[in-house]
Amino acid sequence: MVAFVFEKLDVSGEGRLDLDELTFKTSHRNPERDFRAADANGDGMLSLQEFTAGQGEPDRHRRDFDVFDADHRLSCQEYLSVPSRTSPDQRVCDQDPIVAAAETRIVEVMQVFASADGNENLRLDADEFRNGRVTRDVPGLELIRFDGWDRNSDGSVSGEEVQTVIRAAYGVQRLDGQAYRTPAGTVVNNMLFTHADENGDDRISKRAYLEGGYGGKNAAEKFQEADLDGEGILTFAEWSRAPHRRIDPIAEFLRFDADFSGGLSHEEVMAGTQEWQHLVTQRYLTAFDNEGDQQLSLAEYRRVPMANLLAPWHVKRGDRDGDGHLSFSEFRDDNQVELAGLSREYFDRYDRDDDGKLSQQELDFRVDPNKPHRKSPSPTTTPTGTAS
């Protein structure tokens, strides 16, 4: 029966449920009404017994309760975060940890900004910006020049421009303000958008979409639904509104959690992710297990690269200078503002010994067999791997 229902919902025939297919299953729900109906004693909170009453698969629902509950009672707000009880367009999640990191960084930088603003006009000219060393401690953005922050090229940097740059650097939004993330906790698959954008004009033609196989069996229908203005091309705004072009890390986490423990083991991560992702997913526990309990919590999982498909994090980098290590410039491979902060966070997480470079024990990378190995100036030598 389950297989039959899955087949009916999987209209694309891709062997997985897209967000638009999942919405078909859950969009008829009225979550607030369902919450009130489940609240048997009318206290405005759900106990575990109330949450699981009348539900099949008790282990699954008990796990959901534990993952989204903060105090052994589920509020309506917490209930609205549970994927099995809401559709993606109805869901309202706790703060995204990536957004939280960006906002924390903004607060820190704006304090330095205020100190550097000598004439208190809420703007910094080039001298104030440099002398105030405003971005000295912003990981990934230390080397971004003044004009990279001066987005409107008026010769000064405003607080709004600082916030725009930091949010773009952490993958919260693009530099033009268009959001990468939604209140439901979903993330636009920008990696796929940039891959489909053949000529780099920030648009995807219908030909590229269909020939690239970006919509599965119903590609033409999905393209037409996403092409809101009917011009035969997809802008980023149109792409990002299409449910099947968004990643759902929260639902993905629950799907990977095969034993319903509320955390992901290494084995569950590897079983749940595809082979092309394994270069990075095999490092998840060493890099993102902040609590050191040998599993990833939902909050920890929402920070990992494959939950934030904004760039091709899975692509194997190359040791260009032949020193047997990967520097941040080799890991990042460009000096653009967008995603610079998130890239730096990932680099630092992989860098387990905090020596400012990655060995092949920390992250596998390409080595040119024709380039003679140049020893690193570091006093400690890390063995290099073989070329792939």
PARO-334423 format. One record per residue (C-alpha): y, x negated, z negated. Coordinates in steps of 0.05 Angstrom, whole numbers, plus 32768, in hexadecimal, padded with zeros to 4 digits. Each point is the difference from the previous one (the first is absolute). Example, Ala and Ser with C-alpha at 12.3 -4.5 7.8 and 13.67 -1.06 7.14 Angstrom:
% PARO-334423
7FA67F0A7F64/80457FE5800D/
This chain:
% PARO-334423
800080008000/80307FC87FEE/7FF27FDD8042/800C80418026/8044800B7FDD/80157FB8800C/7FEF8006804A/8029803F8006/803C7FE07FDE/7FFA7FBE8026/801F801C803F/80117FBB801B/7FB67FEB7FFE/80137FBD7FE1/7FD080067FC5/803880057FCD/803280357FEB/80487FF48015/8038801C7FD5/800B80398030/7FB680127FFD/80017FFC7FB4/803E802D7FFF/7FD780348026/7FD080007FC6/803380057FC7/8041801C801C/7FEC80477FEE/80047FEE7FB6/803980137FD2/7FF97FC77FCD/8032801D7FCE/7FDB80428000/7FBD7FDD7FFB/801A7FD87FC4/8017803F7FDC/7FBD8021800F/7FDA7FC57FE3/802C7FFE7FC1/7FD3802F7FD8/80277FFA7FBE/804580028022/801B7FC17FDE/801A7FE38041/7FCD7FC88000/7FB87FF98018/7FC97FE57FD5/7FC57FDE8021/7FD7803F7FF6/8036802B8021/80087FCF803A/7FB57FFD800F/7FEF804A7FF3/7FE08020803C/7FFF7FC08028/7FC37FDF801F/7FF47FB57FFB/80147FF97FB6/80017FB48002/80317FFF8039/803080317FDF/7FFA7FDD7FBC/80137FBF8024/803C80228021/8017801A7FBC/7FFB7FBA7FE1/80247FDE803A/803C802E8001/800580127FB6/802B7FD77FD1/7FF280217FBD/7FBE80268004/8024803E8018/8015800C8048/80478018800D/80128028803E/80247FC2801B/7FC07FD77FF7/7FD78038801E/802C7FFE803F/7FEB7FB78009/7FB6800F8007/7FEB7FFF804A/7FC680307FF7/802F80347FE3/803A7FF98031/800C7FF18049/80287FC18012/803F8028800F/7FFB80237FBC/7FF07FC27FD7/80347FE17FD1/7FEB7FBD7FE4/80177FD37FC8/802D7FC88017/7FE47FD38035/7FF67FBA7FE2/801E7FE0803D/803E802B7FFA/80037FF07FB6/7FFD7FB5800F/803980068032/802B80297FD1/7FF57FCE7FC7/80167FC8802F/803D80278014/801680087FB8/7FF87FB57FF4/80267FED803F/803880317FF4/800D7FE17FBC/800B7FBD8022/802880238036/8030801D7FCC/800A7FBB7FE0/80107FE18044/803180378013/803E7FDC7FE6/80348031801B/7FD5803C7FED/800580218044/7FB5800F8001/7FF77FD1803C/7FF17FB68005/801E7FD48036/7FD97FC48019/801C7FD17FCB/7FF380307FC7/7FBA800D801A/7FEE7FB68006/80237FE97FC0/7FE280397FD8/7FBA7FEE8018/7FF280498004/7FBD7FFC8021/7FE87FBF7FE1/7FC880227FDA/7FEA80348033/7FBA7FEC8016/7FFA7FFC804B/804A8009800B/801A7FBE7FE4/800D7FE38045/801D803F8021/80477FED8015/803F80277FF0/800180248043/7FBA801A7FF1/801C80257FC5/804180148023/7FDF80388027/8040801C801F/801D7FBB8010/8042800E7FDE/80037FBD7FDC/7FEB801A7FBC/7FC2801A7FDD/800280417FDA/7FD280187FCA/7FE480338030/7FEE7FC88031/7FDD7FDA7FC9/7FD6803D7FEF/7FF0800C8049/7FE87FB9800B/7FD57FFE7FC1/7FDF80438010/7FF17FE88046/7FE67FBE7FE6/7FCF80257FD2/7FE880318035/8022803E7FE2/8029800E803E/80167FE08041/80447FDF8006/8019803E8024/7FEE80297FC3/7FC38024801C/7FCB80067FCA/7FBD7FDD8001/7FE880287FC3/7FFD80497FEC/800480237FBC/7FB78013800A/7FED7FB77FFB/7FEF7FF8804A/80177FC48029/80127FFE804A/7FD07FD58028/80377FD3801B/7FCD7FCA8013/7FE4802F8034/804580178017/80167FB8800E/7FBE7FF28023/8007803D802C/80497FF08010/7FF07FD3803B/80467FE98013/801F7FFF7FBB/80338037800E/7FEC80287FC1/7FE08036802B/7FB980108017/7FF2801B8045/7FCD8036800C/7FD97FD0802C/7FFD7FCB7FCA/7FEB80347FCD/7FC8801C802A/7FE67FBF801D/80027FDE7FBC/7FD480357FE2/803080107FC8/7FEE80497FFA/7FB480038006/7FE080368029/803C802E7FFB/80347FCB8010/802680298034/8006803B7FD0/80157FD47FC6/80347FDD802B/801D80438016/800480187FB8/80237FC17FEA/80307FFD803B/803180327FE2/80367FFA8035/7FCE8001803A/801C7FC18020/7FBC7FDF800A/800C7FC87FCE/7FF87FFA7FB5/80387FE57FD6/7FF17FE47FBB/801B80407FE1/7FCF802A8029/7FC67FD07FF2/800E80007FB5/8000804C7FFD/7FBB8006801F/7FCD80077FC7/7FCA7FD88025/802F7FC48003/80077FFA7FB5/7FD27FDB7FCF/7FEC80257FC0/7FF07FC97FCD/7FF580337FC8/7FCB80288024/7FE37FBF801B/7FF97FE47FB9/7FDB803E7FE9/7FD37FFD803D/7FEE7FB77FF4/7FEF800E7FB7/7FB78011800D/7FEA7FFF7FB7/803B802B7FE8/80147FCB7FCC/804A8006800F/80037FB88017/7FEA7FD9803D/7FCE7FC77FFA/7FFD7FC88034/7FC28021801E/802380438007/803D7FE08021/7FD57FDB8032/7FD4803D800E/803C802C800A/80297FD3802E/7FF27FEE8047/7FE87FBB8016/80427FEE8021/802180087FBC/7FD17FD47FD9/80297FC08007/8030801E7FCD/7FD680357FDC/7FCF7FCB7FE7/803A7FE37FD8/801780407FE0/7FE37FF87FBB/80177FB87FF8/8046800F801A/801080477FE7/7FD6800C7FC1/803B7FF97FD0/7FD880197FC5/7FC77FD0800B/7FCA80367FF8/7FDC7FF08041/801680408021/803E801C8021/8024803B7FE2/80248031802D/80437FDF7FF1/7FE37FBB8010/7FE0801A8040/8041801E8019/801D7FBA8003/7FCB7FE0802C/800D7FEF8049/7FD28034801F/802180377FD8/80427FE9801F/7FF07FFA804A/80477FEB8013/7FEC7FBE8020/7FBF7FDF8019/7FEE7FE37FBC/7FB87FF88018/80107FCD8037/7FE87FBA7FF0/803C7FD17FFA/80017FB9801B/800D7FBD7FDE/80347FEA8033/80137FBE7FE1/7FB87FEB7FF3/80097FF07FB6/7FC380287FEB/802880367FDE/8027803E8012/804A80007FEE/802880407FF8/80217FF48043/7FBB7FFB8020/7FE9803E7FDB/803F80288011/80097FE38047/8047801C8009/804280027FDB/800F804A8007/801B80287FC6/7FD0803A8005/7FC17FF67FD5/80167FBB7FE9/7FFC80137FB6/7FBC80228007/7FE67FC48028/80167FD27FC8/7FDE802B7FCC/7FBF7FFD8026/80067FB5800B/800C7FF47FB6/7FC6802C7FEC/7FD07FD9802D/801C7FBF7FE4/7FD580017FC2/80117FB97FE9/804B800B800A/800A7FC08028/802B80228035/7FCC7FFB8037/7FBD80208012/7FBE7FDB8005/7FC7801D8027/7FE080117FBE/803B802E7FF3/8006801E8046/7FDA7FEE803F/802B7FE68039/7FF97FDF8043/7FFD7FB58007/800A7FDE8043/7FC47FD2800A/80287FD78033/80387FF27FCF/7FF47FC57FD1/800080157FB7/803E7FEB7FDC/7FF97FF97FB5/802D802A7FD5/80337FDA7FD6/7FE480247FC3/7FDD7FD17FD0/7FC4802F7FFD/7FD880088040/7FE08043800F/7FC57FFE8030/800E80228042/7FD0802F8022/7FE57FFC8046/8023801E803B/7FEC80468012/
